[in-house]
Amino acid sequence: MHLSRLQKIALGLSGFTALAIGLSILLVPHAFYASYGIPLDDNPNRLSELRAPGAGLASFGAIMLAGMMRPRLAPLAFKIALTVYLSFPAGRCVSLLVDGVPSASILGALAVELALAGLLLFAFGWRSSVDPQGPRLAGS
């Protein structure tokens, strides 16, 4: 079982992006959210509610990167990556409908998330997202 170059690239980009964003939210939430024009105060409850999913996103990113390096983990990494890069845009679309149009930087994040989901589906095949056997790896 081995991954094609495109599958490695898809998991690598997805993993690096999730890891970097997750670690930024976890470690420097004020700076991260300020880059989106969202000022934060020092409310420990709010910061805890932001840091916790940041840690989760970083963990998911690490699993995606592990799947890139260890093909046996690739099916799990693909499913996690697809979940992340479809659920974030789904939440943003709900917000768009309910809350209105966000800033250009948030719309840019939506575009990146959709692009990564598209890359994953292209690299692993769209059918792999519904196949209980998981994605088809190169040579399988």
For each residue, the residues with C-beta under 8 A, 3 or more apart:
1: 71 72 74 137 139 140
2: 71 137 138 139
3: 7 8 11 68 71 74 137 138
4: 7 8 123 137 138
5: 8 9
6: 9 10 122 123
7: 3 4 10 11 68 74 123 124 135 137 138
8: 3 4 5 11 12 68
9: 5 6 12 13 119 123
10: 6 7 13 14 81 116 119 120 122 123 124
11: 3 7 8 14 15 64 65 67 68 74 77 78 81 120
12: 8 9 15 16 64 65 68
13: 9 10 16 17 116 119
14: 10 11 17 18 61 64 81 84 85 116 119 120
15: 11 12 18 19 61 62 63 64 65 66 67 68 77 81
16: 12 13 19 20 61 65
17: 13 14 20 21 61 112 116
18: 14 15 21 22 57 58 60 61 64 81 84
19: 15 16 22 23 57 58 61 62 64 65
20: 16 17 23 24 61
21: 17 18 24 25 32 54 57 58 61
22: 18 19 25 26 54 55 56 57 58 59 60 61
23: 19 20 26 27 54 58
24: 20 21 27 28 29 31 32 54
25: 21 22 29 32 33 50 51 53 54 57 58
26: 22 23 29 51 54 55 58
27: 23 24
28: 24 31 32
29: 24 25 26 32 33 40 47 50 51 54
30: 33 34 40
31: 24 28 34 35
32: 21 24 25 28 29 35 36
33: 25 29 30 36 38 39 40 50
34: 30 31 37 38 39 40
35: 31 32 105
36: 32 33 103 105 106 109
37: 34 103 105
38: 33 34
39: 33 34
40: 29 30 33 34 43 46 47 50
41: 46
42: 47
43: 40 46 47
44: 47 48
45: 48 49
46: 40 41 43 49 50
47: 29 40 42 43 44 50 51
48: 44 45 51 52
49: 45 46 52 53
50: 25 29 33 40 46 47 53 54
51: 25 26 29 47 48 54 55
52: 48 49 55 56
53: 25 49 50 56 57
54: 21 22 23 24 25 26 29 50 51 57 58
55: 22 26 51 52 58 59
56: 22 52 53 59 60
57: 18 19 21 22 25 53 54 60 61 84
58: 18 19 21 22 23 25 26 54 55 61 62
59: 22 55 56 62 63
60: 18 22 56 57 63 64 80 81 84
61: 14 15 16 17 18 19 20 21 22 57 58 64 65
62: 15 19 58 59 65 66
63: 15 59 60 66 67 73 76 77 80
64: 11 12 14 15 18 19 60 61 67 68 77 80 81
65: 11 12 15 16 19 61 62 68 69 77
66: 15 62 63 69 70 73 77
67: 11 15 63 64 70 71 73 74 75 76 77 78 80 81
68: 3 7 8 11 12 15 64 65 74 77
69: 65 66
70: 66 67 73 74
71: 1 2 3 67 74 137
72: 1
73: 63 66 67 70 76 77
74: 1 3 7 11 67 68 70 71 77 78 135 137
75: 67 78 79 134 135 137
76: 63 67 73 79 80
77: 11 15 63 64 65 66 67 68 73 74 80 81
78: 11 67 74 75 81 82 120 124 128 134 135
79: 75 76 82 83 134
80: 60 63 64 67 76 77 83 84
81: 10 11 14 15 18 60 64 67 77 78 84 85 116 120
82: 78 79 85 86 117 120 121 129
83: 79 80 86 87
84: 14 18 57 60 80 81 87 88
85: 14 81 82 88 89 113 114 116 117 120
86: 82 83 89 90 117
87: 83 84 90 91
88: 84 85 91 92 109 110 113
89: 85 86 92 93 110 113 114 117
90: 86 87 93 94
91: 87 88 94 95
92: 88 89 95 96 102 106 109 110 113
93: 89 90 96 97 110
94: 90 91 97 98
95: 91 92 98 99 102
96: 92 93 99 100 101 102
97: 93 94
98: 94 95
99: 95 96 102
100: 96
101: 96 107
102: 92 95 96 99 106 107
103: 36 37 106 107
104: 107 108
105: 35 36 37 108 109
106: 36 92 102 103 109 110
107: 101 102 103 104 110 111
108: 104 105 111 112
109: 36 88 92 105 106 112 113
110: 88 89 92 93 106 107 113 114
111: 107 108 114 115
112: 17 108 109 115 116
113: 85 88 89 92 109 110 116 117
114: 85 89 110 111 117 118
115: 111 112 118 119
116: 10 13 14 17 81 85 112 113 119 120
117: 82 85 86 89 113 114 120 121
118: 114 115 121 122
119: 9 10 13 14 115 116 122 123
120: 10 11 14 78 81 82 85 116 117 123 124
121: 82 117 118 124 125 126 128 129
122: 6 10 118 119 125 126
123: 4 6 7 9 10 119 120
124: 7 10 78 120 121 128 129 135 136
125: 121 122 128 135 136
126: 121 122 129
127: 130 131 136
128: 78 121 124 125 131 134 135 136
129: 82 121 124 126
130: 127
131: 127 128 134 135 136
132:
133:
134: 75 78 79 128 131
135: 7 74 75 78 124 125 128 131
136: 124 125 127 128 131 140
137: 1 2 3 4 7 71 74 75 140
138: 2 3 4 7
139: 1 2
140: 1 136 137
